[in-house]
Protein backbone atom coordinates (compact mmCIF):
# COMPACT_ATOMS: atom_id res chain seq x y z
CA UNK A 1 0.00 0.00 0.00
CA UNK A 2 2.86 2.38 0.80
CA UNK A 3 4.33 1.74 -2.65
CA UNK A 4 1.04 2.64 -4.32
CA UNK A 5 0.81 5.90 -2.38
CA UNK A 6 4.43 6.74 -3.26
CA UNK A 7 3.83 6.03 -6.95
CA UNK A 8 0.70 8.19 -6.89
CA UNK A 9 2.56 11.08 -5.22
CA UNK A 10 5.44 10.85 -7.71
CA UNK A 11 3.01 10.73 -10.61
CA UNK A 12 1.16 13.81 -9.40
CA UNK A 13 4.46 15.64 -8.80
CA UNK A 14 5.75 14.79 -12.27
CA UNK A 15 2.53 15.73 -14.03
CA UNK A 16 2.19 19.01 -12.13
CA UNK A 17 5.45 20.20 -13.72
CA UNK A 18 3.87 20.00 -17.15
CA UNK A 19 1.49 22.68 -18.35
CA UNK A 20 -1.97 21.74 -19.58
CA UNK A 21 -2.96 21.48 -23.24
CA UNK A 22 -4.85 24.80 -23.07
CA UNK A 23 -1.84 26.68 -21.71
CA UNK A 24 0.48 24.98 -24.20
CA UNK A 25 -1.91 25.94 -27.01
CA UNK A 26 -1.88 29.58 -25.90
CA UNK A 27 1.91 29.67 -25.66
CA UNK A 28 2.41 28.01 -29.06
CA UNK A 29 -0.16 30.33 -30.67
CA UNK A 30 1.61 33.40 -29.24
CA UNK A 31 4.99 32.08 -30.41
CA UNK A 32 3.71 31.43 -33.94
CA UNK A 33 2.18 34.92 -34.13
CA UNK A 34 5.38 36.50 -32.82
CA UNK A 35 7.41 34.62 -35.44
CA UNK A 36 5.07 35.76 -38.23
CA UNK A 37 5.27 39.36 -36.94
CA UNK A 38 9.08 39.27 -36.80
CA UNK A 39 9.18 37.98 -40.38
CA UNK A 40 6.70 40.69 -41.54
CA UNK A 41 4.53 38.11 -43.29
CA UNK A 42 1.23 39.91 -42.78
CA UNK A 43 -0.29 36.77 -41.26
CA UNK A 44 -2.75 36.97 -38.37
CA UNK A 45 -3.31 33.83 -36.29
CA UNK A 46 -7.06 33.45 -35.75
CA UNK A 47 -6.99 30.23 -33.76
CA UNK A 48 -5.00 27.15 -32.86
CA UNK A 49 -6.42 23.87 -31.62
CA UNK A 50 -3.95 21.32 -30.22
CA UNK A 51 -4.61 17.72 -29.27
CA UNK A 52 -2.26 15.52 -27.28
CA UNK A 53 -1.36 12.49 -29.38
CA UNK A 54 1.13 10.57 -27.24
CA UNK A 55 4.20 11.21 -25.14
CA UNK A 56 5.59 14.64 -25.97
CA UNK A 57 3.77 14.91 -29.30
CA UNK A 58 0.79 17.18 -30.07
CA UNK A 59 -1.00 17.85 -33.34
CA UNK A 60 -3.26 20.69 -34.28
CA UNK A 61 -4.99 22.95 -36.76
CA UNK A 62 -3.93 26.57 -37.24
CA UNK A 63 -6.41 29.06 -38.75
CA UNK A 64 -4.94 32.25 -40.25
CA UNK A 65 -5.90 35.42 -42.08
CA UNK A 66 -3.42 36.33 -44.78
CA UNK A 67 -3.28 38.94 -47.55
CA UNK A 68 -4.44 36.23 -49.99
CA UNK A 69 -7.35 35.03 -47.78
CA UNK A 70 -8.18 32.63 -44.95
CA UNK A 71 -6.14 29.45 -44.57
CA UNK A 72 -5.88 26.33 -42.39
CA UNK A 73 -2.64 24.51 -41.68
CA UNK A 74 -1.56 21.40 -39.80
CA UNK A 75 0.72 21.95 -36.81
CA UNK A 76 3.04 19.52 -35.02
CA UNK A 77 4.31 20.39 -31.54
CA UNK A 78 6.85 18.58 -29.40
CA UNK A 79 6.81 19.64 -25.74
CA UNK A 80 9.30 18.18 -23.26
CA UNK A 81 7.82 19.70 -20.12
CA UNK A 82 10.04 22.80 -20.28
CA UNK A 83 10.11 23.99 -23.86
CA UNK A 84 8.42 23.31 -27.17
CA UNK A 85 9.12 23.32 -30.89
CA UNK A 86 6.44 23.66 -33.53
CA UNK A 87 6.16 23.09 -37.26
CA UNK A 88 3.40 24.46 -39.49
CA UNK A 89 2.76 22.70 -42.79
C-alpha positions, 0 to 999 in steps of 0.5 A, spaced: 500 500 500 505 504 501 508 503 494 502 505 491 501 511 495 508 513 493 507 512 486 501 516 486 505 522 489 510 521 484 506 521 478 502 527 481 508 531 482 511 529 475 505 531 471 504 538 475 510 540 472 507 540 465 502 545 463 496 543 460 494 542 453 490 549 453 496 553 456 500 549 451 496 551 445 496 559 448 503 559 448 504 556 441 499 560 438 503 566 441 509 564 439 507 562 432 504 569 431 510 573 434 514 569 429 510 571 423 510 578 426 518 578 426 518 575 419 513 581 416 509 576 413 502 579 414 499 573 417 494 573 423 493 567 427 485 566 428 486 560 432 489 554 434 487 547 436 492 542 439 490 535 441 495 531 445 497 524 441 502 521 445 508 522 449 511 529 448 507 529 441 501 534 439 497 535 433 493 541 431 490 545 426 492 553 425 487 558 422 490 564 419 488 570 415 493 572 410 493 577 404 491 572 400 485 570 404 483 565 410 487 558 410 488 552 415 494 549 416 496 542 420 501 543 426 506 539 429 508 540 436 513 537 441 513 539 448 518 536 453 515 539 459 520 545 459 520 547 452 516 546 445 518 546 438 512 547 432 512 546 425 506 548 421 505 545 414 
